[in-house]
Amino acid sequence: MLPPIVLLHVSSGVIGLVSGAVALSFRKGSGPHRVAGNVFFISMLMAAAAGTYLGFRNSEMDNFFGSILVIYLLATAWVTARRRDGETGIFDWFGFLVALAVGVVSVTYAVEAARSPTGTKDGLPASGYWFPIFVALLAAAGDIHMLWRGGLYGAQRIGRHLWRMCFGLFIGSASIFLARPHLFPAKQDTHTVCNGYPATGIYGFLAGSRLVHGIQENQPTVSNA
């Protein structure tokens, strides 16, 4: 029998992956999209919270940093979707500090791994920390840019919501289908399974970026006069 925290992590993750795929299937702003999106948001937060605890307990720092990033990405995406244009708050500064902290600590771990006689830090080589470094610092740069400008408007706000939700979906799906292929039966076509679902997150991001680009092209030009 699985421990309760593991059961929570697994069951919430499965619900999150399914509801995330459903949310991507419907037009943004529609009723089904909002319902599936809310289920995805809540379930993935629960799965990531459990994953943060498990990663720290088991000294699996890739899972620890990845779970924190999922919570951060989903929370900031959810807040962005519910705010008016040009609105920021203390939550955005907190999110920026979280992303910056994950990036800086990941850099520290990568340096320690590179300098270690074994070439690892907590079982990971330096390259194992590149992904959280890239995602965390990229997101932190987006946060400080938004705060410096005093908020986002229109398509830019939609784009921030979209890429963070979809990247959260990608990290969650990759943590199962890419990082743990041994969970699937030997006779199953694991190559298709492992590469198919993370591609869903990438596809949603690319399709949404195209949508945002189309919105930007059709927005009226505002005169500075």
Number of C-alpha atoms within 10 A of each C-alpha: 5 8 8 10 14 16 14 19 23 19 14 21 25 19 16 27 20 13 22 28 19 16 23 20 13 14 11 15 8 10 12 15 19 15 14 20 22 17 19 27 22 16 23 29 24 20 26 29 20 22 26 24 19 19 19 14 11 11 13 17 22 20 20 22 23 25 27 21 26 26 20 23 25 25 20 21 23 19 14 23 15 9 13 14 17 14 13 18 10 8 12 18 14 14 19 22 15 17 24 20 16 22 26 16 15 24 18 15 22 23 18 17 22 17 13 13 9 11 15 19 20 13 14 18 19 21 12 18 24 16 14 23 23 14 18 27 18 14 22 22 15 14 22 16 13 20 18 9 10 14 20 21 14 14 19 18 20 21 23 22 21 25 21 23 25 26 21 28 29 22 17 24 25 19 17 19 21 18 11 11 15 11 10 14 9 9 6 9 10 17 11 10 14 19 14 15 21 22 14 18 26 16 14 22 21 15 14 19 19 13 15 19 14 12 15 14 11 9 10 8 8 6 5 4 3
